């Protein structure tokens, strides 16, 4: 199983704090679904530093990262692909979800996250 040590880089920790404070509407909506184990008991952290990156949402037990992609990701396909490759090389699965999906169909988003985490759906 993937083992992740807390980052020692104070800059990354501060960046994560700032991102939490400035959460977008879709991030707040998704956090409402994920916080406190609301989704099948999965424990997620938001804006969690991993190496040189800050993951939008991270579930250690499932080795799953959920990244929300909005307008800020337009034109960043290569940078996002590099980030995904790095995180996957660390033993994690990266699930990318659009802001529109979160805003328009949170139930489908929840089901997608459950499948990615390996939770059997009935």
C-alpha positions as CSV (number, residue, x, y, z in Angstrom):
1,X,0.0,0.0,0.0
2,X,1.1,3.5,-0.7
3,X,2.8,5.3,2.2
4,X,2.8,9.0,2.2
5,X,4.9,11.1,4.6
6,X,3.8,14.6,5.5
7,X,5.7,17.3,3.4
8,X,8.4,19.2,5.1
9,X,8.1,22.1,2.7
10,X,6.5,25.0,4.6
11,X,5.7,26.7,1.3
12,X,3.6,23.8,0.1
13,X,1.7,23.7,3.4
14,X,1.0,27.4,3.2
15,X,-0.1,27.0,-0.4
16,X,-2.5,24.3,0.6
17,X,-4.0,26.5,3.4
18,X,-4.5,29.3,0.9
19,X,-6.2,27.0,-1.6
20,X,-8.6,25.8,1.2
21,X,-9.5,29.3,2.1
22,X,-10.1,30.3,-1.5
23,X,-12.1,27.2,-2.5
24,X,-14.3,27.6,-5.6
25,X,-18.0,26.9,-5.5
26,X,-17.6,23.5,-7.2
27,X,-14.8,22.6,-4.7
28,X,-17.1,23.6,-1.8
29,X,-20.0,21.5,-3.3
30,X,-17.8,18.4,-3.7
31,X,-16.2,18.9,-0.3
32,X,-19.8,18.8,1.1
33,X,-20.2,15.3,-0.4
34,X,-16.8,14.0,0.7
35,X,-16.1,15.5,4.2
36,X,-16.4,13.5,7.4
37,X,-16.6,10.2,5.6
38,X,-20.0,11.0,4.1
39,X,-19.3,9.0,0.9
40,X,-19.2,5.4,2.0
41,X,-17.0,6.1,4.9
42,X,-14.1,7.2,2.7
43,X,-11.9,9.8,4.4
44,X,-10.8,12.6,2.1
45,X,-8.5,15.5,2.7
46,X,-8.9,18.6,0.7
47,X,-6.0,20.6,-0.8
48,X,-3.4,18.0,0.4
49,X,0.3,18.5,-0.5
50,X,1.9,15.6,-2.3
51,X,5.4,16.2,-3.5
52,X,5.5,19.4,-5.6
53,X,1.7,19.4,-6.0
54,X,-1.4,20.1,-4.0
55,X,-4.2,17.6,-4.7
56,X,-7.7,18.9,-4.7
57,X,-9.1,15.9,-2.8
58,X,-7.1,13.0,-1.5
59,X,-8.2,9.6,0.0
60,X,-5.2,7.8,1.5
61,X,-7.0,4.5,2.1
62,X,-8.1,4.3,-1.6
63,X,-4.8,5.9,-2.9
64,X,-7.2,8.1,-4.8
65,X,-6.9,11.8,-5.9
66,X,-9.9,13.7,-7.2
67,X,-9.0,16.7,-9.3
68,X,-11.5,19.3,-10.3
69,X,-11.0,20.8,-13.7
70,X,-12.5,24.2,-14.5
71,X,-11.6,27.2,-16.6
72,X,-8.2,27.5,-14.9
73,X,-7.2,24.2,-16.6
74,X,-8.0,25.5,-20.1
75,X,-4.8,25.3,-22.1
76,X,-3.0,23.3,-19.4
77,X,-3.4,19.8,-20.9
78,X,0.3,19.0,-20.9
79,X,0.9,20.4,-17.4
80,X,-2.1,18.4,-16.1
81,X,-0.8,15.3,-17.9
82,X,2.6,15.7,-16.2
83,X,1.0,16.2,-12.8
84,X,-1.1,13.0,-13.4
85,X,1.9,11.0,-14.4
86,X,3.8,12.1,-11.3
87,X,1.0,11.2,-9.0
88,X,0.4,7.9,-10.7
89,X,4.1,7.1,-10.3
90,X,3.6,7.6,-6.6
91,X,1.1,4.8,-6.6
92,X,-2.1,6.8,-6.7
93,X,-5.0,6.9,-9.1
94,X,-6.0,10.3,-10.4
95,X,-9.7,11.0,-11.2
96,X,-10.4,14.2,-13.1
97,X,-13.9,15.7,-12.9
98,X,-15.1,18.9,-14.4
99,X,-16.6,21.7,-12.4
100,X,-19.7,21.4,-14.6
101,X,-20.2,17.8,-13.6
102,X,-20.1,18.7,-9.9
103,X,-22.5,21.6,-10.4
104,X,-24.9,19.7,-12.6
105,X,-24.9,16.1,-11.3
106,X,-23.4,15.5,-7.9
107,X,-25.0,12.1,-7.7
108,X,-23.2,10.9,-10.8
109,X,-20.0,12.4,-9.5
110,X,-20.4,10.5,-6.2
111,X,-20.9,7.2,-8.1
112,X,-17.8,7.8,-10.3
113,X,-15.7,8.5,-7.2
114,X,-17.0,5.3,-5.5
115,X,-16.1,3.2,-8.5
116,X,-12.7,4.8,-8.7
117,X,-12.2,4.0,-5.0
118,X,-13.1,0.4,-5.7
119,X,-16.4,0.5,-3.8
120,X,-18.9,-2.0,-5.2
121,X,-22.1,-0.4,-6.4
122,X,-25.5,-2.1,-6.3
